Amino acid sequence: MANLNVTIPALKLNDGASIPMLAYGVGTAWGKKEESKLDQAIVDGVKTAIKLGYYHLDGAESYKNETELGQGIKESGVDRSKLFVTTKVWEPTGEAGDIERALKQSLKKLQLDYVDLYLIHSPFWAKSEQDLQNTWAEMEAVQRAGLAKTIGVSNYRPQDLEAVLKTANVIPAVNQIEFHPYLQRVETLEFNKKHGIATTAYGPLTAVTKAAPGPVDDVFPGLEKKYAVSAGEISLRWCIDQDVVPITTSSKEQRLSDYLRATTFKLTPAEIKQINEAGQQKHFRGFWEKKFGAESRL
C-alpha cells in the first residue's frame, strides 16, 4: 500500500531547513497517561506512517510516548537523514540548563542524537515576559550545541512571540497552533508571516470530526466530487495551500494512505476563500479553550 508515486512538498524555514508539509503526529489519541509500559500499537503506527512516506514525525514530552516514537523510527529501517523529527518540552522550570536536560531526556527515549525541530509546547507556564525570554535563550543554546537543528514554539499568541522577539538572537522558525476552518487564527497567522515564522497545524481535521456539523459541510461535497477526495483531504489541502503544515494521525493504514492524496491536487484561491467564509460563521476550539479565554480566536 506504500505510495511510491506521492511526493510530500516541503516548506523552507527561516533558518534554511526544509520541513515536509504533511506530518504524522503521535499526540491526542496516541498519548499515554503513563510512560512505564511500551505500547506496541504506537510503535507499529509510526512504522506504518514511515512506510507510507510520512517522514515528518511530530511528538512531545507530554504525550509520554517518545519511547514508542523512537522505537518505531529505529524499526522502520529508514535512514535518519531522511526523517524530520519534532518533539516538544512541556513546562520549563526556568532553571539554568533545564531545556538542555529535558531535550537530552527526550533524545534518549527517541534513541536519537538530535531532533530536527524542538518546540516549547505552550507559553502558559510562564509567569512573566522574562520567563519566556530566558527559556528562549536556552532553546538557542541547545540549537548551538547541535541537539536541535531548528527551534520554535507552540500555542504562542502574538503577544508571547513579541516578548520572545525583544531579546531573541534567533527568530523562532515555527509556531505550531490549532488551525482549521472553524479556528482560522488570522491575527496569529499574519504575525507569523510578518516575522518569517512558519505555521504548523494540529487538529486540521476538526471541522470534519469534532466540530461537525457546521457551515463548511455545504462547501465540502462539491470539492470532494471535483477532486475525487474526502472532506479530510480537502481540509489538509486547505492548510497546505495557505503554507500551513498540517499534522494528522490515524491508526488505520488505509486512512493514512488516503490522506496522502492531499498532495495530489490544489485548491483554487476562490475555493480557499469559500471555505474561509463558511468557516468564519462558526467558532470552535478543541484545545486550550480555558487558557485562551477571551482571546480564543487568536
C-alpha positions as CSV (number, residue, x, y, z in Angstrom):
1,M,0.0,0.0,0.0
2,A,3.0,2.3,0.0
3,N,2.5,5.5,-2.0
4,L,5.7,5.4,-4.0
5,N,4.4,8.0,-6.5
6,V,3.4,10.5,-3.9
7,T,5.8,13.3,-3.0
8,I,5.1,15.4,0.0
9,P,6.0,19.0,-0.7
10,A,8.5,20.9,1.6
11,L,8.4,24.4,3.1
12,K,11.6,26.3,3.5
13,L,12.0,27.7,7.0
14,N,13.7,30.9,8.1
15,D,16.9,29.1,9.1
16,G,17.2,27.3,5.7
17,A,15.8,23.9,6.8
18,S,13.1,22.3,4.8
19,I,10.0,20.9,6.6
20,P,7.7,18.3,4.9
21,M,4.2,19.8,4.5
22,L,2.3,16.8,5.8
23,A,3.2,15.3,9.2
24,Y,2.2,12.2,11.2
25,G,1.6,13.0,14.8
26,V,1.6,10.8,17.9
27,G,-0.4,13.2,20.1
28,T,-4.1,13.2,21.1
29,A,-5.4,9.6,20.7
30,W,-1.9,8.2,20.8
31,G,-0.9,9.9,24.0
32,K,-0.3,7.8,27.1
33,K,-1.1,8.5,30.8
34,E,2.0,6.6,32.0
35,E,5.3,6.0,30.3
36,S,6.2,2.7,32.0
37,K,4.9,0.1,29.5
38,L,5.8,0.1,25.8
39,D,2.7,0.4,23.6
40,Q,3.4,-1.7,20.6
41,A,0.4,-0.3,18.7
42,I,2.1,3.1,18.7
43,V,5.4,1.6,17.5
44,D,3.5,-0.1,14.7
45,G,1.6,3.1,13.8
46,V,4.9,5.0,13.5
47,K,6.4,2.3,11.3
48,T,3.2,2.2,9.1
49,A,3.3,6.0,8.7
50,I,7.0,6.0,7.7
51,K,6.4,3.1,5.3
52,L,3.8,5.2,3.6
53,G,6.1,8.2,3.2
54,Y,5.3,10.3,6.3
55,Y,8.9,11.4,7.1
56,H,7.8,14.3,9.2
57,L,7.0,12.9,12.6
58,D,5.6,15.0,15.4
59,G,5.9,14.1,19.1
60,A,6.2,15.7,22.5
61,E,7.4,15.1,26.0
62,S,3.9,15.4,27.4
63,Y,2.5,12.7,25.1
64,K,4.6,10.2,27.2
65,N,5.3,8.1,24.1
66,E,8.7,9.3,22.9
67,T,10.0,5.8,23.6
68,E,7.5,4.4,21.1
69,L,8.2,7.0,18.5
70,G,11.9,6.3,18.8
71,Q,11.4,2.6,18.6
72,G,9.2,3.0,15.5
73,I,11.8,5.1,13.9
74,K,14.5,2.5,14.7
75,E,12.5,-0.4,13.4
76,S,11.4,1.4,10.2
77,G,14.9,1.0,8.8
78,V,14.7,4.4,7.1
79,D,17.9,6.4,7.2
80,R,17.8,9.1,9.9
81,S,18.9,11.8,7.5
82,K,15.6,11.3,5.6
83,L,13.4,11.9,8.6
84,F,12.2,15.2,10.1
85,V,11.6,14.5,13.8
86,T,9.9,17.0,16.1
87,T,9.4,16.9,19.8
88,K,8.4,19.5,22.5
89,V,9.3,20.5,26.0
90,W,6.2,20.6,28.3
91,E,6.7,23.1,31.1
92,P,10.2,24.6,31.5
93,T,11.1,25.4,35.1
94,G,13.2,28.4,34.3
95,E,16.2,26.9,35.9
96,A,19.5,27.2,34.1
97,G,20.1,24.1,32.0
98,D,16.5,23.0,32.2
99,I,15.9,22.9,28.5
100,E,19.1,21.0,27.8
101,R,18.2,18.4,30.4
102,A,14.7,18.0,29.0
103,L,15.9,17.6,25.5
104,K,18.6,15.1,26.4
105,Q,16.0,13.0,28.2
106,S,13.8,13.2,25.1
107,L,16.7,12.2,22.8
108,K,17.5,9.2,25.0
109,K,13.9,8.0,24.7
110,L,13.9,8.7,21.0
111,Q,17.2,6.9,20.5
112,L,18.4,9.9,18.5
113,D,21.4,12.2,18.6
114,Y,19.4,15.3,17.6
115,V,15.8,16.4,16.7
116,D,15.1,18.3,13.5
117,L,12.7,20.6,15.4
118,Y,12.4,21.3,19.1
119,L,9.4,23.3,20.3
120,I,8.3,24.9,23.6
121,H,4.8,23.3,23.9
122,S,3.0,26.4,25.2
123,P,3.6,29.8,26.8
124,F,1.1,29.3,29.6
125,W,3.6,28.0,32.2
126,A,5.4,31.4,32.1
127,K,4.8,33.8,34.9
128,S,6.4,36.8,33.1
129,E,7.8,38.1,29.9
130,Q,11.2,37.4,31.4
131,D,10.4,33.7,31.7
132,L,9.6,33.5,28.0
133,Q,12.8,35.3,27.1
134,N,15.1,33.3,29.4
135,T,13.7,30.0,28.2
136,W,14.1,31.0,24.6
137,A,17.7,31.8,25.3
138,E,18.1,28.2,26.5
139,M,16.4,27.0,23.3
140,E,19.1,28.9,21.3
141,A,21.8,27.2,23.4
142,V,20.6,23.7,22.5
143,Q,20.5,24.6,18.9
144,R,24.1,25.9,19.1
145,A,25.0,22.6,20.7
146,G,23.6,20.7,17.8
147,L,20.9,18.9,19.9
148,A,18.2,20.5,17.8
149,K,18.6,21.6,14.2
150,T,15.7,24.0,14.3
151,I,13.9,25.6,17.2
152,G,10.4,27.0,17.6
153,V,7.3,27.3,19.8
154,S,3.7,26.0,20.0
155,N,0.5,27.7,21.0
156,Y,2.2,31.1,21.2
157,R,-0.1,34.1,20.7
158,P,1.2,37.3,19.1
159,Q,2.0,38.9,22.5
160,D,4.0,35.8,23.5
161,L,6.0,36.0,20.3
162,E,6.5,39.7,20.7
163,A,8.1,39.1,24.2
164,V,10.5,36.5,22.8
165,L,11.5,38.6,19.8
166,K,12.5,41.5,22.0
167,T,15.7,39.6,23.1
168,A,16.0,36.8,20.7
169,N,19.1,36.2,18.7
170,V,17.3,33.5,16.7
171,I,13.8,34.1,15.4
172,P,11.6,31.0,16.1
173,A,11.3,29.0,12.9
174,V,7.9,27.5,13.7
175,N,4.8,28.2,15.7
176,Q,2.6,25.1,16.0
177,I,-1.1,26.0,16.6
178,E,-4.6,24.6,16.4
179,F,-5.8,25.5,13.0
180,H,-8.9,24.5,10.9
181,P,-11.8,26.3,9.1
182,Y,-13.6,27.0,12.4
183,L,-10.4,28.4,14.0
184,Q,-8.6,30.4,11.4
185,R,-6.3,32.3,13.7
186,V,-6.0,35.2,11.3
187,E,-4.1,37.6,13.7
188,T,-1.6,34.8,14.7
189,L,-1.0,33.7,11.1
190,E,-0.4,37.3,10.0
191,F,2.0,37.8,12.8
192,N,3.9,34.6,12.0
193,K,4.1,35.6,8.3
194,K,5.3,39.1,9.1
195,H,8.2,37.7,11.1
196,G,9.1,34.8,8.8
197,I,7.7,32.2,11.3
198,A,6.2,29.1,9.6
199,T,2.9,27.8,10.9
200,T,2.3,24.1,11.6
201,A,-1.3,23.0,12.4
202,Y,-2.6,20.4,14.8
203,G,-6.3,19.5,14.7
204,P,-6.6,20.2,10.9
205,L,-9.4,17.8,10.5
206,T,-11.5,19.2,13.3
207,A,-14.2,20.7,11.0
208,V,-14.8,17.1,9.8
209,T,-14.5,15.3,13.1
210,K,-15.0,17.1,16.4
211,A,-16.9,20.2,15.2
212,A,-19.3,18.7,12.6
213,P,-21.9,19.5,11.6
214,G,-21.2,23.1,10.5
215,P,-21.3,25.6,7.7
216,V,-18.4,24.1,5.8
217,D,-20.5,20.9,5.3
218,D,-22.2,22.8,2.5
219,V,-18.9,23.5,0.8
220,F,-17.0,20.2,1.0
221,P,-19.3,18.0,-1.1
222,G,-18.8,19.9,-4.3
223,L,-15.0,19.9,-3.8
224,E,-15.0,16.2,-2.9
225,K,-16.7,15.4,-6.1
226,K,-14.5,17.7,-8.2
227,Y,-11.2,16.4,-6.8
228,A,-12.3,12.8,-6.0
229,V,-11.1,13.1,-2.4
230,S,-12.6,13.1,1.1
231,A,-13.5,16.1,3.2
232,G,-10.5,15.3,5.4
233,E,-8.2,15.5,2.4
234,I,-9.8,18.8,1.4
235,S,-9.1,20.1,5.0
236,L,-5.4,19.1,4.7
237,R,-5.0,20.7,1.3
238,W,-6.7,23.9,2.6
239,C,-3.8,24.1,5.1
240,I,-1.1,23.3,2.6
241,D,-2.4,25.9,0.1
242,Q,-2.0,28.5,2.8
243,D,1.6,27.5,3.5
244,V,0.4,25.9,6.8
245,V,1.9,22.4,7.6
246,P,-0.9,20.1,8.8
247,I,-0.2,17.3,11.3
248,T,-2.6,14.4,11.2
249,T,-2.8,10.9,12.6
250,S,-4.7,7.6,12.3
251,S,-4.4,4.1,13.4
252,K,-5.7,2.9,10.1
253,E,-3.2,2.3,7.3
254,Q,-5.8,2.9,4.5
255,R,-6.8,6.2,6.0
256,L,-3.2,7.4,6.3
257,S,-2.7,6.3,2.7
258,D,-5.8,8.2,1.6
259,Y,-4.6,11.4,3.4
260,L,-1.6,11.5,1.1
261,R,-4.0,12.3,-1.7
262,A,-3.9,15.8,-0.2
263,T,-0.6,16.2,-2.1
264,T,-2.0,15.4,-5.5
265,F,-4.3,18.4,-6.1
266,K,-4.5,22.1,-5.4
267,L,-7.5,24.3,-4.3
268,T,-8.1,27.5,-6.3
269,P,-8.0,30.8,-4.4
270,A,-11.7,31.1,-4.8
271,E,-12.2,27.7,-3.2
272,I,-10.0,28.6,-0.3
273,K,-12.0,31.8,0.1
274,Q,-15.2,29.8,0.0
275,I,-14.0,27.5,2.9
276,N,-12.7,30.5,4.8
277,E,-16.0,32.4,4.6
278,A,-18.1,29.3,5.6
279,G,-15.7,28.5,8.5
280,Q,-15.9,32.1,9.9
281,Q,-19.6,31.5,10.6
282,K,-18.7,29.1,13.4
283,H,-16.1,29.2,16.1
284,F,-14.8,26.0,17.7
285,R,-11.6,25.4,19.7
286,G,-10.8,21.8,20.6
287,F,-7.8,22.5,22.8
288,W,-6.7,25.1,25.4
289,E,-10.1,26.9,25.5
290,K,-9.7,27.9,29.1
291,K,-6.2,29.2,28.6
292,F,-7.0,31.3,25.6
293,G,-10.3,32.5,27.1
294,A,-11.5,35.8,25.5
295,E,-8.6,35.5,23.1
296,S,-9.8,32.2,21.8
297,R,-10.0,33.3,18.2
298,L,-6.3,34.5,18.1
